[in-house]
Amino acid sequence: MSFVIAMTPQQGQGGNAGGGLVSTLIMFGLIFLIFWLLIIRPQQKKQKDRQKLLDSVRKGDKVVTVGGIHGTVVGVEDKTLLIQIADNVKVKCERSAVSQVLRESSEPIN
C-alpha cells in the first residue's frame, strides 16, 4: 500500500509546470537579445560602413587592395575598378577587393 501512495504525484508539483515554461522562454529571449546586441548588430553596422566605403570610391582615389597592391583609381564601373599601379600598368579588380581608400589627406578611410 505504501508503494502506491509513493507513486502518486503530490499537489505542489503539478502547478509549477506553467511557470517553468515561462521562465525558460524568458531565458531564451534574453540570450537571443544579448547575442543580437553583441554579435549581429555590430556586424551589420560594419558591413554597412564597408559598403558605403566601396560605393564612395571615385576616380583619382588612392586605394590598397586586400592583396596589398597600392594604386590609383583611373576608371570606375559598377562592380569593377581600373587601378593604375605603375606607369603603363593598369589592373582591373572587383570593388570588393579594396581594403582601404586613401584620400588627399593621406589618411585611410575605414
N, C-alpha and C positions, 0 to 999 in steps of 0.2 A: 504494500500500500504506500509506503514512503517513496518508493521508486516512481510511482505515478504522480505523486504530488511534486516531486523534484523536476519532472519533465514539463509541467505546465508553466507557461510564461507568467511572469509577475506583472502586476498592473503598471508599474513605473516604466518599464522598458518599452511598451507599445506607444506611448505618447511622444517619445523622443525621436522617432524616425523622421518626422517632418522638419524638425529643427536641424538635424544633421545634413539634410539635403540643401537647405537654405544656406547654411554656413559653408558648405562645400562650393556652392555656386558663387557665393561672395568671394571666397578664396581664389577661385579660378579667374573671376573678374579682376581682382586686384593683381594677380600675377600677369594677366594679359595687359593691363594698364601700365604696369611697371615695364614690361617687355616693350610695349609700344613707345613709352617715353624715353627709354634708354637706348633702344636699338633702331626701331623702324623710323621714327620721326627724324632723328639726326641724319640717317642715311638718305631719306627723301630730300632733306634740305641740301645736303652735299651734292646730290645728283642734280637738283635744280640749278645750283650755283655753277656746276660744271657745264651744264647745257647752256646757260647764259653766257659763260666764258667762250664756248665754242661758237655760239651764234654771233658774238661780237668781234670775231676775227675779221680784219679787213686788210686790204692791200697796203703794204708798207710796214706792217707789224713784224717785229722780230719774234720768232717762235722757237721753242725747243720741243722736239718730238719725244715720245716715250722711249725711243731708241737712242736718245741722246744727241740727235742731229740738230745743230743750230743753223738757222737760216732766216731769210726774209721772204714774206709772202708777196708774190708777184702776180698771182692770179687766184680768184675766188670763184668757186662754183657751189652748187647746192650741197653736195656731200664731199667734195674734194678740194684740196688746196694745191696750188703750184708754188713750191718753195725753192728759192734760189739759195744754194748752199756754197757756191763758189762762182768765179767768173765763168760764164757759159755753161754752168752746170745747174740744171733745174730738176727737181724731183716732184712727182705728183703723189700726194698721200691723202689719206682719209682725214676728215676733220677730227675724228675720234682719236687719231694718233698724236694730237697736240697735247702736251702736258702743261706747258706754260706759255703765256703770251707776254712779251716784254714790250712796253710802250716806250715813248721818247724819254721818259724819266729813268729808264733802265731798271725799274722795279718790276719784279714778277707780279702778274695779276693772277691771283688764285681763286 
